[in-house]
Amino acid sequence: LSPMEGGTEEEDGSFFIGVPRRREGRRRQQCKCEAFGLSELPPQSTYVIWNEFCERFSFYGMKTLLALFFVRKLGMGETDATEALSLFIVACYVTPIFGAYLSDGHIGRFHTIMILSVVHLAGNALLAVFAGARGRTRLVGVAVSLALVALGTGGIKPCVSAFGGDQIYPPEPRLIQLFFSFFYFAINAGSLLSTLVTPTVKAEAGYSFAFALPAILMAIALLAIWKGRKTYRMVPPTGDVFTQTVRVIMSACSLRASGKAQSFSVAFKDCEKSYGRELVSDVRQLLVVLKLFLPAPIFWSLFDQQSSRWTFQASHMNCQLGSYKMQPEQMQSLNAFLILALIPLFERVIYPLASRLCGPKLALDPVYRMASGMLLGAASFLLAAIVQLHINNSEEGSVSVLWQIPQYVVMTSGEILFSITGLEFAFSQAPQTMKSAVQSAWLLTDAAGNLLTVVVLEAVSKMVGQFDEFLIFSSGCLVAMVLLLFLAREFDRDIHADTEDPGALEPTNSAGRQVVELRSKPTHGQPEVKADDGPELPNDHHNEPGGSTTISPLTGDIL
């Protein structure tokens, strides 16, 4: 792909295809997407948002059906079905490494999205076909279909959000934050609609038709991203970052193990002679951020059991709501509905109130937000255990499924605090050359969480009941929360250590904690990249006299 082929090259080496920069402002004014503040974004960003909406509809619509499909059509037990679904999610969150490797090192984000979206679509289509087969043919066909879906959806995960952020150029923190808010809104809008619609289609027409609907939406997602192909800003691949990163780490470890370096800081400093200061600085920054991700898997272990253990719990409850017979899978739609409802509440009420009561430095600290999310995740499983105790002491199907609502409310509140903060934290702290890599590392914590689910279930499911199992997961999340707070202190110390190197990290107090500021040295004629060129942390309040600033995720207004 030639930067000058039908496009306009930028100073940083990126290029627009078919849309010169001098015309971008005019195109932005012509954008018809006036509602909810979308007109403030570059028009090509809306293609990315619509792509994400349709792709998430496709993925969650299919995933919603899988747990009971494994039990009712493939003959699995509930524990085996939970483990199978968890392993599928593991595959979905491991493959982002491949997507980041392909996009950052070889063909760029746009072409990675296009190619792997076709793979995703093929998996959805085959699943609709094989869901109606019988015997071993169905089992093998479903396995192959899910493998293709995992490769496709996982491969594009680290690319789509970063590709959307690339379209905002020159980078404006407010617009990048606005884009991520709409991006997360699109994820949950797609999830909400799909978890309501696909179980209904399944009940009326069967699994084959229900799985065909996500395939149709994936085709629309592919069309949406393709439609904007002449307007995108393309950031060229930066080279094989993964291999270079591994080499730097291995060299530093070798120097430390052989005694040639008294500490890893000295070892990395020595590596600059062979690999260059910029790459070594980026690797050090990457390792500092990744260490803070270590407690994240336990939260995802709890969170993703909404589609397995919580769905099975609902299947043993009374799903009759008046004259309407609710499908057990449809309770999962509560999560997406509550996300859309609670984000404005957090933006307009909870965060400002917490800022007044606790002070902005504590209330807006991203690590404390993530820790609060983990606390709520643990509390949601405690509530699930209480509901399970009620089910155990009652007749089968006599406890109303509405008793699950409190645990969904608490878990969703935890997701807002943990997931949205973590998503933007991963993007904002990433070295400029490793944004897709860090995004894939953040997604990899979800894979580790689901793998943890499988390990725990294998260890305890035959010895304890569902009530005790919920308590075990709740306790584990509390332990992980304490670990996160401990690592946060290490995070600050590591940042201070790195600031001794002017090419590495520097602290900023924009959100209370001394957060990484990106100061990569320019390469290949690129300008210096500073913190002002990247997105702020979610709901970041500026330390301005007379008040603070918050961006609404729904309207983009300054609150």
Stockholm file with secondary structure:
# STOCKHOLM 1.0

chainA/1-559         LSPMEGGTEEEDGSFFIGVPRRREGRRRQQCKCEAFGLSELPPQSTYVIWNEFCERFSFYGMKTLLALFFVRKLGMGETDATEALSLFIVACYVTPIFGAYLSDGHIGRFHTIMILSVVHLAGNALLAVFAGARGRTRLVGVAVSLALVALGTGGIKPCVSAFGGDQIYPPEPRLIQLFFSFFYFAINAGSLLSTLVTPTVKAEAGYSFAFALPAILMAIALLAIWKGRKTYRMVPPTGDVFTQTVRVIMSACSLRASGKAQSFSVAFKDCEKSYGRELVSDVRQLLVVLKLFLPAPIFWSLFDQQSSRWTFQASHMNCQLGSYKMQPEQMQSLNAFLILALIPLFERVIYPLASRLCGPKLALDPVYRMASGMLLGAASFLLAAIVQLHINNSEEGSVSVLWQIPQYVVMTSGEILFSITGLEFAFSQAPQTMKSAVQSAWLLTDAAGNLLTVVVLEAVSKMVGQFDEFLIFSSGCLVAMVLLLFLAREFDRDIHADTEDPGALEPTNSAGRQVVELRSKPTHGQPEVKADDGPELPNDHHNEPGGSTTISPLTGDIL
#=GR chainA/1-559 SS CCTTSSEEECTTSCEEESCCHHHHHHHHHHCCCCGGGGGGSCHHHHHHHHHHHHHHHHHHHHHHHHHHHHHHTSCCCHHHHHHHHHHHHHHHHHTHHHHHHHIIIIIHHHHHHHHHHHHHHHHHHHHHHHTTCCHHHHHHHHHHHHHHHHHHHHHHHHHHHHHHHHTSSSCCHHHHHHHHHHHHHHHHHHHHHHHHHHHHHHHHHCHHHHHHHHHHHHHHHHHHHHHTTTTCEECCCCCCHHHHHHHHHHHHHHHHHTTSSSSHHHHHHHHHHHHCHHHHHHHHHHHHHHHHTTTHHHHHHHHGGGGTHHHHHHHTSBCEETTEECCGGGGGHHHHHHHHHHHHHIIIIIHHHHHHHHCHHHHTCHHHHHHHHHHHHHHHHHHHHHHHHHHHTSCTTCSBGGGGHHHHHHHHHHHIIIIIHHHHHHHHHSCGGGHHHHHHHHHHHHHHHHHHHHHHHHHHTTTSCHHHHHHHHHHHHHHHHHHHHHHHHHHHHHHHHHTTSTTSCEEECTTSSCEEECCBCCCTTCCCBCGGGSCCCTTCCCCBTTBCCCBCTTTCCBC
#=GC SS_cons         CCTTSSEEECTTSCEEESCCHHHHHHHHHHCCCCGGGGGGSCHHHHHHHHHHHHHHHHHHHHHHHHHHHHHHTSCCCHHHHHHHHHHHHHHHHHTHHHHHHHIIIIIHHHHHHHHHHHHHHHHHHHHHHHTTCCHHHHHHHHHHHHHHHHHHHHHHHHHHHHHHHHTSSSCCHHHHHHHHHHHHHHHHHHHHHHHHHHHHHHHHHCHHHHHHHHHHHHHHHHHHHHHTTTTCEECCCCCCHHHHHHHHHHHHHHHHHTTSSSSHHHHHHHHHHHHCHHHHHHHHHHHHHHHHTTTHHHHHHHHGGGGTHHHHHHHTSBCEETTEECCGGGGGHHHHHHHHHHHHHIIIIIHHHHHHHHCHHHHTCHHHHHHHHHHHHHHHHHHHHHHHHHHHTSCTTCSBGGGGHHHHHHHHHHHIIIIIHHHHHHHHHSCGGGHHHHHHHHHHHHHHHHHHHHHHHHHHTTTSCHHHHHHHHHHHHHHHHHHHHHHHHHHHHHHHHHTTSTTSCEEECTTSSCEEECCBCCCTTCCCBCGGGSCCCTTCCCCBTTBCCCBCTTTCCBC
//
